[in-house]
Amino acid sequence: MSIKSRLVKMVIKLTPNLLIIWVSNIILKGIAELTEFNFDLEARKVYVQTKLYGENETIEVFLEDFAVFSDGDTYRFIIHQAKSDKPWLNNLLAHITGKSWKIPATPQLTAQLELLTELLNIKTSALEKID
């Protein structure tokens, strides 16, 4: 693992969730309000609780076992498990989980995609799950 990816991992671990929530709510103003957030890079888990603008109920989303990997000249993204507390969102997530999605080639972002691939590299046991 490179020094750059170790530094990024350390920064991710040290960034307080409240700061992420605060910045996200500035960006999402008028669309949604992020109420809870938890990201564990080592375990590859994300938990998000948000309230859509004008709605009373929150929506919870759990993502587990996700990765970015190189497939020759292209980069791909995969989420192995995703669930929500809303049935309609579970149906939507069922259509995208377990499939690898091609990340469009953008020459300006190649260095960042390489770093992201190093940070979220796919586990060897997970290679069998890719369709």
C-alpha positions, 0 to 999 in steps of 0.5 A: 500500500502506498504512502498516499493511500495510507495517508488518505485512510488515516484522514478518513478515520480521523474525520468526525462524522459530525463534520461529514453530516454538516458539509453534506447538509450544506451541499444537499440543502433543499433536497435532503438532510443527512441525520446520521452517517457512519463509514468504516473503510476497513470493514467496507460498511456505510450507514446513512440516515437521511430525511428527504426535503418535505418528508416526515420519515427518515430513510436508512441505507446500509451498504456492505462489501463494496469495492473499486477494481481495475478490469484491464483498461477500465475501472469497475465498482461493485456493491455486494450487499445493500439494504434499506428500511424502505421496501421500494428502496430495497427493490431498487437496491436489489437491481444494482447489488452484486453487479459490477458497474463500469466507471466511465473513462475520464483521463483527468481522473485516472490518478484518483481512480488508481488511488481509489482502487488501492483504497477499495481494492476488491478482496480475493474471495469476492472475485467469485461473486462478480457477474 
